[in-house]
Every structure is written in structure tokens, then in C-alpha cells.
Amino acid sequence: MRGIPKRGRGQARRQTSEQALLQAFEGLLARHGPEGLGVNAVLDSAGVGKRLLYEYFGDLEGLAAAWSRERSDPLALGERDAELRSRLQGRGPAAAVVATVTDYADQIRQHPWVAQVLLAELSRPDTLGRAMRDIRREMGRDYERVLLDCGAFARLEHTQLALILHAAATYLALRAR
């Protein structure tokens, strides 16, 4: 690596190791669920030493938090936001709720790892729950914004009811797992 300062090589190695850990975390979560996430499993999958996990992320919860920050839009609502909003235009509250809950359920089916995230919040509250809770809250906030902006709801209570139905969809998705 002639021509690249020594410091630059170290930063590149760090980025490579961090990405390997993040990808290992996601892969294990997708394949084995929250129960398959342990420090040794992540390290074996990433092919890096334990010291690097603790140096870069502090612990497994820190790795989960870093992973969740990269997943700020886990259901890709940002990409579908305009399309969903146009579907909701001019609909009444009941039709808007049906459309958003259906969209949410479809996304959970299309992104099976999302159910794993939701499960991790419940089954691993001591290590992964906080990071996973942040992802779930962000998903809820995205749908809440869409529902509030579509104009179908005259009162906040209607939006809150819609979010309760989203919670029911989440519960059913987790029961299916």
C-alpha cells in the first residue's frame, strides 16, 4: 500500500472490521433470531478478535445500537413514503388505517428480519432490547407522521387508535414466529 499513509491504512482496517461485525450481527439475527446473538457467535462469523468488538462498540449492546443506527428506516418507508401518502389522499379514517396497517403487515412479511428485531426487544431486554426498541419506535413514528399528514384524522385519538392496530399487527407477526 505504497503512497497511503500508515494512519489511512489503520482507518481502512477499522472500517473493514466494523463492517464485518455489523454484517455478522445482521446475518446471525436474520438466520438465528435474537437467541443466536452472542459475542462469540458474532466474532466467529465476522472473523475478528474480541478486543476489536469491545474497542469499537463497547459490548454486544453497543454493536446492536450501531447496527440499529444504520437501520434508521428498517421498513424502507422513506422510499415508499410518497406512494403511501398518495394512496391515503382523500380517504377517510377507516380506509387510511386499513391502508397503513396493510402496508405495515406487508413490509413485515417482506422483511423477515424486522420480526427478529421486534422479538429481540422482548426476549433479550438485558442486552439487545434497548437498541431494538429504538428501531421499533422509529418505525412507529414514520407511520404516525404519514397518518397525521394525510388529513384523514381530525383528532389525535384517531391516530392513536391506528397505532394500536399497528401494535396488534406487530403482536400477530411475533406470534407467527
N, C-alpha and C positions, 0 to 999 in steps of 0.2 A: 504494500500500500504506500508506495513512494509518493510523496507530494501531499499526503493527507497528514495534518498534524496529529501527534500522538493523542492529544485531547479529543480530536474528532473521532478517532477510531474507538476510544473508550465510550463516547456518547453513542456511537452507532451500535456497539456491542450491547450497551444498556438497553437501547430501544428494541433491539432484537430479542433480548432476554425478557423484557417486559411484555412484548407482544406474544412471545411463546407462552408465558404464564397466563396471560389473558385468554389466549386461544385454547389452552389446555383447560382452563376453568370452564369456558363456554362448552367445549366438547364434552367434558365429563358431566356437566349439568344436563346437556341435551341427551346423552346416552344413558346416564345412570340416575338422573334426578339429584335432588339435594343430598340424599343419603350417600351418593358416590363421591361427594366432595370432601376430601380430606387433604391435609397438607402433603402427605406422602404421595397420594394419587395424583395431585396436581403436579408435583415435582417430577414424578416419573413420566407423566405424559408430556411435560414441557421439556424434559431433558436438561434441567438446570439444577444447580445446587440450592440447598435450603437457605444458605446465607443470603442469596440474592432475593428470595421471596421476602425475607424479613427486612433486608436493606431497602428494597424498593417499595414495599407495601405495608410493612409493619407486621402483618399477620394475615390469616386467611380472610378475616373480615375486611381488612384493608384492600385485599385483592378483589373481593366481591364488590366493595364500594367503587373501586376504579373501573371494574367491569360495568357496573350499573351506570356510571357517568358516561361511558361510551354508548350506552343504550338509552339515551335520553328520550328516544321516540321508539320504544320497542315494538309497537304495532304499526309503525310507519304511517301514523295518522297524518303527519305533516305532509307526506307525499299525496295522500288521498283527501286532505282537508277540503280543498276547493270543490272536489267532486261530491263529497258528502254534503257540504253546505248547499250546493245547488240542488241536490235531491231533497233537502229539507225545506227549501224555499216554498212558501205558501201553504205548507202543511199545518194541520192543527196539532195540538199537543200529543194526542194519542198516536197519530201517524209518525210524528217526529221521534217519539220514544221507541216505537216499533222499529223504525229505520236505524236508529243508533244502536239499539240493543242487538239487532240482527247483524249490523256491521261488526260490532264488538265480538259477538259469538263466532262469526265467520273468521275474524282475524285470529282468535284463539285457536280455531281449528287449523288455520293455515300456518301458524307459528307455534308448534307444539312446545317449544322451549318456554313460551310465556307461561303455560300452565306449570312448568317446573319452577319458574321464578315465584309464582304465587304459592306453590307448595313449600318452597324453601322458607318463605316468610313464616309459615305456620310450623313447619317441622324442625327448623333449625334457628329458633329465635335468638339463641345464645351467640351464634357466630355469623350467620348469613341474613337473619331476619331483618335487621335494620337496613341493609343495602337493598334487599328485595322490596321492602316496604316503600323505599323511595321510588323505585320503578313503578310499583302499583299506583302510588299517589300521582305520579306524573301522567300515567295513562288516564286516571280518573279526571285529572284537571283538564286534559286535552278534550275529552268528551264533554265535560261540563262547559267549557268555552264554546264548543260547537253548538250545544243545546241552547245556551244563553244567547248566542249571537243570531240564531236562526229566527228568533222573534216569535216562536210558537208559544212561548211560556209567558204569561202575563205576571206570574208570581214566582218567587224563588221556591216556594214549596213544591211547585210542579217539577222544577228541575231536580230538586232533592228526591222526589219520588222516582224520577227517571234513573237517578244514580243508585237508588235502592234496587231497581230492576237490573242494573249493571252488576251490582253485588250478587244478586241471585244468579245471574248468568255465570259469574265467576265461581260461585259455590257449585253449580251444576258441572262446570268444567272440571273442577277439582274432584268432585265425586266420581266423575267418569274415569279419572286416573286411578 
